[in-house]
């Protein structure tokens, strides 16, 4: 599933391509995504211009000229690609044609993504947005805040960091990489992440996310940037998907281990992550 760096990369690419252009054509080819697309969607966006594009966690927010906000989630396999070819391809479920003839296609083979619409006034109370936690690249995300949110939590820190109501936008890849960089075991109880550990973890999360955004995200299966290009952060993985390979921090024979937590694969080094 695209995580914060991938969604932020798409946001930036879309912003460069479509801002201040009006939506002159809307084709909804399938409505039955994870959340069905409203039948009023086409009518509510037609003729409106895209003024700004924001991101909240793993969600894209297209702010339109009439105070409407389109909420887009890429799901497991979704992609938004801009270009000049308006002809639909397989799994193109929504196609927007802009005032200059450019198209924005929402393609999602597994249909786990979603496209919703609300107003700016109703955005914070929208059921998708209201439960999201802190943004990890903002000043609000610091060691004091993290220690407080983890106080008394005995669950593994890996699982807690993937809880979108605690930290918005983190997923399996970047939690594994951040815990490795911080030298913290994914099995450690959240309540034990405080003081120096909390400070180290916050810094590691910021560093990993920033570097991933600079690399255009990670392309493992379906994810591409808005231009159709791949991301490149997968070439910098230290632990993710490296089971059995040597740890880059520890001397041989230390190797990366895989275990399952909350039905997700966790990759880490038991030698340097404590």
C-alpha positions as CSV (number, residue, x, y, z in Angstrom):
1,X,0.0,0.0,0.0
2,X,1.4,3.5,-0.8
3,X,2.5,5.2,2.4
4,X,3.2,8.8,3.2
5,X,6.2,9.3,0.9
6,X,4.4,7.8,-2.1
7,X,1.3,9.9,-1.5
8,X,3.4,13.0,-0.9
9,X,5.3,12.4,-4.1
10,X,2.0,12.0,-6.1
11,X,0.7,15.2,-4.4
12,X,3.7,17.2,-5.6
13,X,3.5,15.7,-9.1
14,X,-0.2,16.5,-9.4
15,X,0.4,20.1,-8.1
16,X,3.0,20.8,-10.8
17,X,0.6,19.5,-13.5
18,X,-3.0,20.4,-12.7
19,X,-3.3,23.4,-10.4
20,X,-5.7,26.2,-11.5
21,X,-7.0,24.0,-14.3
22,X,-10.7,23.4,-14.4
23,X,-12.3,19.9,-14.7
24,X,-14.1,19.9,-18.0
25,X,-14.9,16.2,-18.3
26,X,-15.6,13.4,-15.8
27,X,-16.0,9.7,-16.7
28,X,-16.8,7.3,-13.9
29,X,-16.3,3.8,-15.3
30,X,-16.7,1.9,-12.0
31,X,-18.2,3.1,-8.8
32,X,-17.7,0.0,-6.7
33,X,-14.4,0.8,-5.0
34,X,-13.6,0.2,-1.3
35,X,-16.0,3.0,-0.7
36,X,-18.5,3.4,-3.6
37,X,-18.1,6.6,-5.5
38,X,-21.1,8.9,-5.0
39,X,-23.5,9.2,-8.0
40,X,-23.3,13.0,-7.5
41,X,-19.5,13.0,-7.8
42,X,-19.3,14.0,-11.5
43,X,-21.8,16.8,-11.1
44,X,-20.1,18.2,-8.0
45,X,-16.6,18.5,-9.6
46,X,-17.5,19.4,-13.2
47,X,-16.5,22.9,-14.1
48,X,-14.5,23.4,-10.9
49,X,-10.8,24.3,-10.8
50,X,-8.2,22.6,-8.7
51,X,-6.8,25.4,-6.5
52,X,-4.5,23.5,-4.1
53,X,-3.6,19.9,-3.3
54,X,-2.9,18.8,0.3
55,X,-2.2,15.5,2.0
56,X,-3.5,14.1,5.2
57,X,-1.8,10.8,6.2
58,X,-2.2,8.6,3.2
59,X,-5.0,10.7,1.7
60,X,-4.8,13.2,-1.1
61,X,-7.0,16.3,-0.7
62,X,-7.9,18.2,-3.9
63,X,-9.3,21.6,-2.9
64,X,-11.7,22.9,-5.6
65,X,-12.8,26.4,-6.5
66,X,-16.2,26.0,-5.0
67,X,-15.0,25.0,-1.5
68,X,-15.4,21.3,-2.3
69,X,-12.6,18.8,-1.3
70,X,-12.0,15.6,-3.2
71,X,-10.6,12.9,-0.9
72,X,-8.5,10.2,-2.6
73,X,-7.0,7.1,-1.1
74,X,-4.8,4.9,-3.4
75,X,-5.5,1.7,-1.5
76,X,-3.3,-1.3,-2.2
77,X,-2.8,-0.8,-5.9
78,X,-4.2,2.6,-6.9
79,X,-2.4,5.1,-9.0
80,X,-3.1,8.6,-10.3
81,X,-1.3,9.4,-13.5
82,X,-1.5,12.6,-15.6
83,X,-1.0,12.7,-19.3
84,X,-2.5,13.6,-22.7
85,X,-4.0,10.2,-23.6
86,X,-7.7,10.2,-22.7
87,X,-8.4,6.7,-23.9
88,X,-9.3,4.4,-21.0
89,X,-7.1,1.5,-20.1
90,X,-8.1,-1.5,-18.1
91,X,-8.7,-0.6,-14.5
92,X,-9.1,3.1,-15.2
93,X,-12.1,3.7,-13.0
94,X,-12.2,7.5,-13.1
95,X,-10.9,9.8,-15.8
96,X,-10.8,13.6,-15.4
97,X,-10.3,15.8,-18.4
98,X,-8.9,19.2,-17.7
99,X,-9.3,22.5,-19.5
100,X,-6.0,22.1,-21.4
101,X,-6.9,18.6,-22.6
102,X,-4.7,16.9,-20.0
103,X,-6.2,13.8,-18.2
104,X,-5.9,12.5,-14.7
105,X,-6.7,8.8,-14.5
106,X,-7.4,6.8,-11.3
107,X,-6.3,3.3,-12.0
108,X,-6.9,0.6,-9.3
109,X,-6.7,-3.1,-10.3
110,X,-7.8,-4.3,-6.8
111,X,-10.3,-1.6,-6.2
112,X,-9.2,-1.0,-2.6
113,X,-8.8,2.7,-3.1
114,X,-11.5,5.3,-2.7
115,X,-12.7,8.7,-4.1
116,X,-15.0,10.8,-1.9
117,X,-16.1,14.4,-1.8
118,X,-16.9,16.8,1.0
119,X,-16.6,20.5,1.8
120,X,-13.7,22.4,3.4
121,X,-16.0,23.1,6.3
122,X,-16.9,19.4,6.7
123,X,-13.4,18.0,6.1
124,X,-12.2,17.8,9.7
125,X,-15.4,16.0,10.7
126,X,-15.4,13.6,7.8
127,X,-15.4,10.0,8.9
128,X,-12.2,9.3,6.9
129,X,-10.2,12.2,8.2
130,X,-11.4,12.8,11.8
131,X,-9.7,9.8,13.3
132,X,-6.2,10.4,11.8
133,X,-3.3,11.0,14.2
134,X,-0.5,13.5,14.1
135,X,1.5,14.1,10.9
136,X,5.0,12.8,11.4
137,X,6.7,15.6,9.5
138,X,5.2,18.4,11.5
139,X,6.5,20.0,14.7
140,X,3.7,18.5,16.7
141,X,5.4,15.1,16.3
142,X,8.1,15.1,18.9
143,X,9.5,12.8,21.6
144,X,7.2,14.3,24.3
145,X,4.1,13.8,22.2
146,X,5.1,10.3,21.3
147,X,6.0,9.2,24.8
148,X,2.6,10.5,26.0
149,X,0.7,8.6,23.3
150,X,2.5,5.4,24.1
151,X,2.2,5.7,27.9
152,X,0.9,2.4,29.3
153,X,0.7,0.8,25.9
154,X,2.0,-2.8,26.1
155,X,1.6,-3.6,22.4
156,X,4.7,-3.9,20.2
157,X,6.0,-0.5,19.0
158,X,5.8,-1.8,15.4
159,X,2.1,-2.3,15.6
160,X,1.5,1.0,17.4
161,X,3.4,3.1,14.8
162,X,1.2,1.6,12.1
163,X,-2.0,2.7,14.0
164,X,-3.2,5.6,11.9
165,X,-5.0,7.2,14.9
166,X,-1.6,7.6,16.5
167,X,0.7,8.6,13.6
168,X,-0.9,9.3,10.2
169,X,0.8,8.0,7.1
170,X,3.2,5.3,8.3
171,X,3.0,1.8,7.0
172,X,5.0,-1.4,7.0
173,X,7.9,-0.3,4.9
174,X,8.8,2.9,6.7
175,X,8.1,1.6,10.2
176,X,10.6,-1.3,9.6
177,X,13.2,1.1,8.2
178,X,12.7,3.7,11.0
179,X,12.9,1.2,13.8
180,X,16.2,-0.2,12.3
181,X,17.7,3.3,12.0
182,X,16.7,4.0,15.6
183,X,18.1,0.7,16.8
184,X,14.8,-0.3,18.4
185,X,13.3,-3.8,18.3
186,X,9.9,-4.0,16.7
187,X,8.8,-6.3,19.6
188,X,9.6,-3.7,22.3
189,X,6.5,-2.5,24.2
190,X,5.3,0.9,23.3
191,X,5.3,2.0,26.9
192,X,9.1,1.5,27.0
193,X,9.6,4.1,24.2
194,X,10.4,7.2,26.1
195,X,13.3,9.6,26.8
196,X,16.3,9.0,24.6
197,X,14.6,6.2,22.7
198,X,11.6,8.3,21.9
199,X,13.8,11.1,20.7
200,X,15.9,8.8,18.6
201,X,12.8,7.2,17.1
202,X,11.2,10.5,16.1
203,X,14.4,11.6,14.4
204,X,14.6,8.3,12.6
205,X,11.0,8.5,11.3
206,X,11.6,12.0,10.1
207,X,14.9,11.0,8.3
208,X,13.5,7.9,6.6
209,X,10.4,9.7,5.4
210,X,12.3,12.7,4.1
211,X,14.8,10.5,2.2
212,X,12.0,8.4,0.8
213,X,10.2,11.5,-0.5
214,X,13.4,12.8,-2.1
215,X,13.7,9.4,-3.8
216,X,10.1,9.6,-5.1
217,X,8.9,6.8,-2.8
218,X,9.2,3.1,-3.2
219,X,8.0,1.1,-6.2
220,X,7.6,-2.5,-5.3
221,X,4.5,-3.5,-7.3
222,X,1.9,-1.0,-8.5
223,X,3.0,2.4,-7.3
224,X,4.2,5.0,-9.8
225,X,4.6,8.8,-9.5
226,X,2.0,11.0,-11.2
227,X,4.2,11.2,-14.2
228,X,4.3,7.4,-14.5
229,X,7.9,7.2,-13.3
230,X,8.9,4.7,-10.6
231,X,10.1,5.6,-7.2
232,X,13.7,4.6,-6.1
233,X,13.8,4.4,-2.3
234,X,13.5,0.5,-2.6
235,X,17.1,0.5,-3.6
236,X,18.0,2.0,-0.1
237,X,16.2,-0.5,2.1
238,X,18.3,-1.5,5.1
239,X,15.9,-4.2,6.4
240,X,12.6,-4.3,4.5
241,X,12.3,-7.4,2.2
242,X,15.9,-8.4,3.1
243,X,15.3,-11.5,5.1
244,X,18.4,-13.7,5.4
245,X,20.7,-11.0,4.0
246,X,23.6,-9.5,6.1
247,X,22.8,-6.7,8.5
248,X,24.4,-3.5,7.2
249,X,25.3,-2.4,10.8
250,X,26.5,-5.7,12.4
251,X,29.5,-7.9,11.6
252,X,28.8,-11.4,10.1
253,X,27.1,-13.7,10.7
254,X,24.3,-11.3,11.8
255,X,21.4,-11.4,9.3
256,X,18.0,-9.8,8.8
257,X,15.1,-11.7,10.4
258,X,11.5,-11.8,9.3
259,X,8.6,-12.3,11.7
260,X,4.9,-11.7,11.5
261,X,3.2,-9.1,13.6
262,X,-0.5,-8.3,13.2
263,X,-0.5,-10.3,10.0
264,X,2.2,-8.2,8.5
265,X,5.9,-9.1,7.8
266,X,8.4,-7.4,10.0
267,X,12.0,-7.2,9.0
268,X,14.7,-6.4,11.6
269,X,18.1,-7.3,13.0
270,X,18.1,-8.8,16.5
271,X,21.7,-7.9,16.9
272,X,21.5,-4.1,16.7
273,X,17.8,-3.5,17.4
274,X,17.1,-3.7,21.1
